[in-house]
């Protein structure tokens, strides 16, 4: 037994020594990383080195734990008899604990990690369009740096970033503040395996560089697992780790700004919630600095939308008798809900749950792309999908009905991306 204790002690001392050595090496890596931040290839190499060091340390302590378990097995057998003699006492104590637990007040905790509701007046929209010519620069954008082109990925038009690529919406008077007091920004980006973060600026980095504009102070670094916001705020997705980035994947990003309050979401989870944002957002810049097609690291992006916020759903229903929602999204040409649709649907559910006297006709609308018959059928199917979702959530089916109008009732022109986006909507009409 003494021999085993000596061996175990030696193993612990050796592990602690190796841990100390690893700590020294990591500090050296961090210093080296800071000194060579400008070189993204070195930065990527350091990131991979960190992963190997962490795996090695975890493996070391896992082995140590296993070894300790083997050494203690005999002692566990000897202690089993003694443990049996105290079982009755432990059971009595357990009963007492249960009585105490029964007296503990139950907490009714309600918390939403996805409360995003997109603005209802679209300022800028780019899919990009299927009419964009492959290999050309995307026509709805301006370029500040890098190389950016239209590409087709799995039959869908996307914006491809070949070498960095800092792009800005191509708008009139883009040198002025074009973001209102309440706005939302959405987009999808694809980070390839081995790639790193993207950077989003809440300024126009090409046209708004002037007095009173905080150029780099309003940037946010975003990966599929975390968001680094201004002020040193970092938040990671609770159900994802570094392995989530080991393969290329699409991530939906939603940003909501309401008179100083800033929220940032990844897919259907809110990660950042800043009550008083220090700066005034004036524009939008998208920048995948790490894009490098020469090293098989192209980045892709699609479904950009900037929209102005609107009146609360309850007020709209009372004032107008209906709620117009263009934030409920579906797969292209289908009636399948996208995850980001749950923000508006949750708001409608809450409204109906708190106001049982309100009933809605769920009405689907499309833009003019495609033929009339297909759009009519699609609008009906999408409205029915939303209605069924609300019923599934607990709204009585007697308070809901659905219909579709296809492209027959536009609320904007179909001659622009923004107009089409406003026409693709679901309306909730009181009855």
PEQUI-V330602 format. One record per residue. RES is the residue in three letters. OMEGA is omega in radians with two decimals (* if undefined). BURIAL is I if it has 24 or more other C-alpha atoms within 12 Angstrom, else O. D_LAST is the distance of its C-alpha to the last C-alpha in Angstrom with 1 decimal. Layout:
((RES OMEGA BURIAL D_LAST) (RES OMEGA BURIAL D_LAST))
This chain:
((UNK 3.13 O 81.5) (UNK 3.14 O 83.0) (UNK -3.14 O 83.2) (UNK 3.13 O 79.5) (UNK 3.12 O 78.7) (UNK -3.14 O 80.8) (UNK -3.14 O 79.1) (UNK 3.11 O 75.7) (UNK 3.13 O 76.7) (UNK 3.12 O 78.1) (UNK 3.13 O 74.8) (UNK 3.11 O 72.8) (UNK 3.14 O 75.2) (UNK 3.13 O 75.0) (UNK 3.13 I 71.2) (UNK 3.13 O 71.1) (UNK 3.14 O 73.6) (UNK 3.10 O 71.6) (UNK 3.12 O 68.4) (UNK -3.13 O 70.2) (UNK 3.12 O 71.4) (UNK 3.12 I 67.9) (UNK 3.14 O 66.7) (UNK -3.13 O 69.5) (UNK -3.13 O 68.6) (UNK 3.11 O 64.9) (UNK 3.11 O 65.8) (UNK 3.11 O 68.0) (UNK -3.13 I 65.2) (UNK 3.11 O 62.8) (UNK -3.14 O 65.5) (UNK 3.13 O 66.2) (UNK 3.14 O 62.5) (UNK -3.11 O 62.2) (UNK -3.03 O 65.4) (UNK -3.10 O 64.1) (UNK -3.09 O 60.4) (UNK -3.09 O 60.9) (UNK -3.04 O 61.8) (UNK 3.11 I 58.7) (UNK 3.08 O 60.8) (UNK -3.13 O 62.7) (UNK 3.11 I 59.5) (UNK 3.13 O 58.1) (UNK 3.12 O 61.4) (UNK 3.11 I 61.4) (UNK 3.13 I 57.9) (UNK 3.11 O 59.1) (UNK 3.09 O 62.2) (UNK -3.13 I 60.2) (UNK 3.14 O 58.4) (UNK 3.13 O 61.7) (UNK -3.14 O 63.1) (UNK 3.11 O 60.2) (UNK -3.14 O 60.4) (UNK 3.14 O 64.2) (UNK 3.12 I 63.8) (UNK 3.13 O 61.2) (UNK -3.13 O 63.5) (UNK -3.08 O 66.4) (UNK 3.04 O 64.9) (UNK 3.11 O 63.4) (UNK -3.12 O 66.9) (UNK 3.14 I 68.3) (UNK 3.12 O 65.8) (UNK -3.13 O 66.7) (UNK 3.13 O 70.3) (UNK 3.12 O 70.0) (UNK 3.11 O 68.2) (UNK -3.10 O 71.1) (UNK -3.06 O 73.7) (UNK -3.04 O 72.0) (UNK -3.14 O 71.5) (UNK 3.13 O 74.9) (UNK 3.13 O 74.3) (UNK 3.11 O 71.0) (UNK 3.13 O 72.9) (UNK -3.09 O 75.4) (UNK -3.04 O 72.7) (UNK -3.13 O 70.8) (UNK 3.11 O 73.3) (UNK 3.13 O 73.0) (UNK 3.14 O 69.3) (UNK -3.10 O 69.3) (UNK -3.11 O 71.3) (UNK -3.09 O 68.6) (UNK -3.08 O 65.6) (UNK 3.11 O 65.5) (UNK -3.14 O 65.6) (UNK 3.13 O 62.8) (UNK 3.11 O 60.7) (UNK 3.11 O 61.3) (UNK 3.12 O 60.3) (UNK 3.10 O 57.2) (UNK 3.10 O 56.2) (UNK 3.12 O 56.7) (UNK -3.11 O 54.6) (UNK 3.12 O 51.8) (UNK 3.10 O 52.0) (UNK -3.13 O 51.7) (UNK -3.13 O 48.7) (UNK -3.13 O 47.0) (UNK -3.14 O 47.3) (UNK -3.13 O 45.7) (UNK 3.12 O 42.3) (UNK -3.12 O 39.5) (UNK 3.06 O 37.6) (UNK -3.06 O 33.8) (UNK 3.07 O 33.6) (UNK -3.04 O 30.4) (UNK 3.14 O 31.0) (UNK 3.09 O 29.2) (UNK 3.07 O 31.5) (UNK 3.14 I 28.8) (UNK -3.08 I 26.4) (UNK 3.03 I 26.6) (UNK -3.07 I 23.7) (UNK 3.07 I 24.8) (UNK -3.04 I 24.7) (UNK 3.09 I 22.2) (UNK -2.97 I 24.9) (UNK -3.14 I 27.5) (UNK -3.10 I 31.1) (UNK -3.12 I 33.0) (UNK 3.02 I 32.3) (UNK -3.10 I 34.9) (UNK -0.05 I 34.7) (UNK -3.12 I 37.4) (UNK 3.08 I 36.8) (UNK 3.13 O 38.4) (UNK 3.10 O 40.2) (UNK -3.09 O 42.3) (UNK -3.12 O 45.9) (UNK 3.11 O 47.3) (UNK 3.13 O 50.0) (UNK 3.07 O 49.1) (UNK -3.12 I 47.9) (UNK -2.93 I 44.0) (UNK -3.07 I 43.3) (UNK -3.07 I 40.6) (UNK 3.00 I 42.8) (UNK -3.06 I 46.1) (UNK 3.07 I 48.9) (UNK -3.14 O 50.9) (UNK 3.01 O 52.9) (UNK -3.09 I 53.5) (UNK -3.04 I 52.7) (UNK -3.13 I 49.2) (UNK 3.01 I 48.2) (UNK 3.09 I 45.5) (UNK 3.06 I 46.0) (UNK 3.12 O 44.3) (UNK -3.08 O 43.7) (UNK 3.09 O 42.7) (UNK -3.11 O 41.7) (UNK 3.12 O 39.4) (UNK 3.11 I 40.4) (UNK 3.00 I 41.1) (UNK -3.08 I 43.1) (UNK -3.14 I 46.4) (UNK -3.03 I 48.6) (UNK -3.09 I 52.2) (UNK -3.01 I 54.1) (UNK 3.07 I 52.2) (UNK 3.13 I 49.9) (UNK -3.07 I 48.4) (UNK -3.08 I 45.5) (UNK 3.07 I 43.4) (UNK -3.13 I 40.4) (UNK -3.06 I 41.9) (UNK 3.01 O 40.3) (UNK 3.14 O 41.5) (UNK -3.11 O 43.0) (UNK 3.08 I 42.9) (UNK 3.11 I 45.7) (UNK 3.06 O 43.3) (UNK -3.11 I 40.8) (UNK 3.08 I 37.6) (UNK -3.11 I 35.6) (UNK -3.12 I 33.3) (UNK 3.09 O 33.0) (UNK -3.12 I 30.0) (UNK 3.03 I 30.2) (UNK 3.07 I 30.1) (UNK 3.10 I 32.5) (UNK 3.02 I 32.3) (UNK 3.00 I 34.8) (UNK 3.04 I 36.3) (UNK 3.13 I 40.1) (UNK 3.06 I 42.6) (UNK -3.12 I 45.7) (UNK 3.05 I 48.5) (UNK -3.10 I 50.7) (UNK 3.12 I 53.3) (UNK -3.09 I 51.3) (UNK -3.00 I 50.5) (UNK 2.91 I 47.8) (UNK 3.10 I 46.0) (UNK 3.09 I 45.9) (UNK 3.08 I 42.9) (UNK 3.04 I 43.7) (UNK 2.97 I 41.3) (UNK 2.99 I 43.6) (UNK -3.01 I 44.6) (UNK 3.12 I 48.0) (UNK -2.95 I 49.5) (UNK -3.06 I 48.4) (UNK 3.09 I 47.7) (UNK -3.12 O 51.1) (UNK -3.11 O 52.3) (UNK 3.11 O 52.8) (UNK 3.13 O 50.1) (UNK -3.11 I 48.6) (UNK -2.98 O 49.1) (UNK -3.03 I 49.7) (UNK -3.09 I 50.2) (UNK -3.07 I 48.9) (UNK -3.11 I 45.3) (UNK 3.04 I 45.7) (UNK 3.07 I 44.1) (UNK -3.01 I 45.7) (UNK 2.97 I 43.4) (UNK 3.10 I 44.3) (UNK -3.12 I 42.3) (UNK -3.08 I 43.2) (UNK 3.04 I 43.3) (UNK 3.01 I 42.6) (UNK -3.07 I 45.4) (UNK 3.11 I 43.9) (UNK -3.14 I 45.9) (UNK 3.11 O 47.9) (UNK -3.13 O 49.2) (UNK 3.10 O 45.9) (UNK 3.11 O 45.8) (UNK -3.13 I 43.1) (UNK 3.10 I 43.3) (UNK -3.01 I 40.8) (UNK -3.06 O 41.2) (UNK -3.13 O 41.3) (UNK 3.03 O 43.4) (UNK -3.05 O 47.1) (UNK -3.12 I 49.6) (UNK 3.12 O 49.6) (UNK -3.12 O 46.1) (UNK -3.07 O 47.6) (UNK 3.07 O 50.4) (UNK 3.11 O 48.5) (UNK -3.13 O 46.6) (UNK 3.06 I 42.8) (UNK 3.07 I 39.7) (UNK 3.09 I 37.9) (UNK -3.13 I 34.6) (UNK 3.07 I 35.0) (UNK 3.12 I 32.3) (UNK 3.13 I 33.4) (UNK 3.12 I 31.2) (UNK -3.12 I 32.7) (UNK 3.07 I 31.2) (UNK 3.08 O 33.6) (UNK 3.12 O 36.5) (UNK -3.09 O 34.9) (UNK 3.07 I 35.6) (UNK 3.12 I 34.2) (UNK -3.08 I 35.4) (UNK 2.93 I 34.1) (UNK -3.04 I 35.7) (UNK -3.07 I 33.4) (UNK -3.13 I 31.1) (UNK 3.07 I 33.4) (UNK 3.14 I 33.8) (UNK -3.09 I 37.6) (UNK 3.10 I 38.1) (UNK -3.09 I 36.5) (UNK -3.07 I 38.6) (UNK -3.13 O 37.5) (UNK -3.14 O 39.7) (UNK -2.96 I 40.6) (UNK -3.01 O 44.0) (UNK 3.09 I 43.6) (UNK 3.10 I 41.5) (UNK -3.07 I 39.9) (UNK -3.09 I 40.7) (UNK -3.06 I 40.3) (UNK 3.05 I 40.3) (UNK 3.14 I 43.2) (UNK -2.96 I 43.2) (UNK 3.00 I 46.7) (UNK -3.06 I 47.8) (UNK -3.01 I 51.4) (UNK -3.12 I 52.5) (UNK -3.12 I 51.6) (UNK -3.09 I 54.9) (UNK 3.13 I 54.8) (UNK 3.11 O 58.6) (UNK 3.11 O 58.3) (UNK 3.11 O 55.4) (UNK 3.05 I 52.9) (UNK 3.05 I 50.4) (UNK 3.10 I 47.0) (UNK 3.08 I 43.8) (UNK -3.13 I 40.6) (UNK 3.03 I 37.3) (UNK 3.07 I 33.6) (UNK 3.09 I 34.3) (UNK 3.00 I 31.5) (UNK -3.06 I 31.7) (UNK 3.06 I 28.5) (UNK 3.14 I 27.9) (UNK -3.09 I 25.6) (UNK -3.11 I 22.6) (UNK 3.11 I 20.4) (UNK -3.05 O 19.2) (UNK -3.11 I 15.8) (UNK -3.14 I 14.7) (UNK 3.10 O 16.0) (UNK -3.12 O 14.4) (UNK -3.12 I 10.8) (UNK -3.07 O 12.0) (UNK -3.00 O 14.0) (UNK -3.09 O 12.3) (UNK 3.11 O 8.5) (UNK 3.09 I 9.4) (UNK 3.11 I 12.3) (UNK -3.07 I 15.0) (UNK 3.03 I 17.3) (UNK 3.12 I 20.6) (UNK 3.05 I 22.2) (UNK -2.99 I 21.0) (UNK 3.13 I 24.1) (UNK 2.99 I 25.3) (UNK -3.07 O 28.8) (UNK 3.09 O 29.9) (UNK -3.09 O 28.8) (UNK 3.10 O 27.2) (UNK -3.14 I 24.0) (UNK -3.12 O 25.9) (UNK 2.98 I 24.5) (UNK -3.09 O 27.1) (UNK -3.09 I 27.9) (UNK 3.09 I 27.1) (UNK -3.02 I 23.4) (UNK 3.07 I 23.2) (UNK 3.11 I 23.3) (UNK -3.13 I 19.8) (UNK 3.08 I 18.4) (UNK 3.12 I 20.1) (UNK 3.10 I 18.6) (UNK 3.11 I 15.0) (UNK -3.14 I 16.2) (UNK 3.13 O 17.9) (UNK -3.11 I 14.9) (UNK 3.14 I 12.8) (UNK -3.12 O 16.1) (UNK -3.11 O 17.0) (UNK -3.03 O 13.7) (UNK 3.11 O 12.7) (UNK -3.09 O 10.2) (UNK 3.04 I 7.8) (UNK -3.06 I 5.8) (UNK 2.84 I 5.9) (UNK -3.13 I 6.6) (UNK -2.99 I 10.3) (UNK -3.11 I 12.1) (UNK 3.12 I 15.8) (UNK 3.12 I 18.3) (UNK 2.96 I 22.1) (UNK -3.03 I 25.0) (UNK 3.10 I 27.4) (UNK -3.10 I 30.0) (UNK -3.10 O 30.7) (UNK -3.03 O 30.0) (UNK -3.06 O 26.8) (UNK 3.13 O 26.6) (UNK 3.13 O 27.1) (UNK 3.12 I 24.5) (UNK 3.14 I 21.9) (UNK -3.12 I 22.7) (UNK -3.14 I 22.9) (UNK 3.11 I 19.4) (UNK -3.12 I 18.0) (UNK 3.14 I 20.2) (UNK 3.10 I 19.5) (UNK 3.13 I 15.7) (UNK 3.10 I 16.5) (UNK 3.14 I 19.1) (UNK 3.11 I 16.8) (UNK -3.12 I 14.3) (UNK 3.11 I 17.5) (UNK 3.13 I 19.0) (UNK 3.08 I 16.3) (UNK 3.10 I 16.7) (UNK -3.12 O 20.5) (UNK 3.06 O 20.3) (UNK 3.11 O 19.0) (UNK -3.13 I 15.2) (UNK -3.05 O 14.5) (UNK 3.11 O 13.5) (UNK -3.10 O 11.3) (UNK -3.08 I 8.7) (UNK 2.93 I 9.0) (UNK -3.07 I 9.4) (UNK 3.05 I 11.5) (UNK 3.13 I 13.0) (UNK -3.12 I 15.7) (UNK 3.12 I 17.1) (UNK -3.12 I 20.5) (UNK -2.96 I 22.4) (UNK -3.10 O 21.0) (UNK 3.14 I 18.9) (UNK 3.05 O 21.3) (UNK 3.11 I 21.0) (UNK 3.11 I 24.7) (UNK 3.09 O 27.9) (UNK -3.09 O 28.9) (UNK 3.08 O 32.5) (UNK 3.13 O 32.6) (UNK -3.14 I 31.8) (UNK 3.13 I 29.6) (UNK 3.11 I 27.6) (UNK -3.14 I 27.1) (UNK 3.10 I 26.1) (UNK 3.14 I 23.4) (UNK 3.09 I 22.1) (UNK -2.97 I 22.1) (UNK 2.97 I 18.8) (UNK 3.12 I 15.6) (UNK 3.07 I 12.4) (UNK -3.01 I 9.5) (UNK 3.14 I 6.5) (UNK 3.02 I 3.8) (UNK * O 0.0))
